[in-house]
Amino acid sequence: MEKELYFSLSNRKEKIHEWLTMCKETKSHQPFKLNLDKAALLVLDMQNFFVDKNSHAYVPSVGSIIPTINSLISFMSDKKRPIIYTRHITSDKSDDLMRKWWRDDISSDDQLSEITNFIDSEKGIVITKNKYSVFYSNEFTKLLKESPVEQLIITGVMSHLCCETTARDAFMNGFEVFFVVDGTATYSEHLHIGTIRAISHGFGICLSSEEILNEK
C-alpha cells in the first residue's frame, strides 16, 4: 500500500473546504443536526502503532489530525460529554479473520499498542477492541446503554477501516453519526475521500471540527 501525506497544516483549509463541498454535493439534505447534549466523542485507535514514524503501519497524515482531536477532547470535556478512546488489540484466536487478513499482531504488552502521548487520553474512558468496529465490544455497548447518548462524533484512524466501519455500525444501531473530516486520517486521500463520500451518501454527516467547536 502506497502511503501519502495528503493532509497537512499548510493545506488544511483548502482540503477541508474541498471535502465538505464534495460531501454536500453527495447529499445536500441533512436529516439531523448536531446536539452536544446528546453527543459523545469517539477517538479511534490513536495508538503508537499508527502514530510512530518508525512503525510500518504509520499514517503520514496523522500528525495533522492530532491538534484537531485534542481540541475536540478539551471542548467535549468542558461540556461534560462522554469521551471514549479505543485501543485495538489483535485477537488471540488463531482463526481470527483480522489476524489472517493482516498477518500482523498488535499485542497488549507492545508499546506500539498504547495510545500515543500526543493525545490527551486522561479525559475519558479507554476501551479495548479487536474488530474494526467498536460496537463488537460489550463494554462499549453497555456504556452507551448507561449514558444518554444519541449521537456519535467520530475521529481517529483509519478513515476507511475502523472509523468507517464504526460509523456504519453506529447508524445501524440507531445513533446519529457525525464524521469529522479533519479529525480522521488514513494512508491516502483516495481512501479518505471514498469514506466521506460513502458516509455522506448513506449513513452520516461529514463536518469539520470547526463546526463542532462553534456549537454553543
Order of alpha helices (4+ residues) and beta strands (2+ residues): alpha-beta-alpha-alpha-beta-alpha-beta-alpha-beta-alpha-beta-alpha-beta-alpha
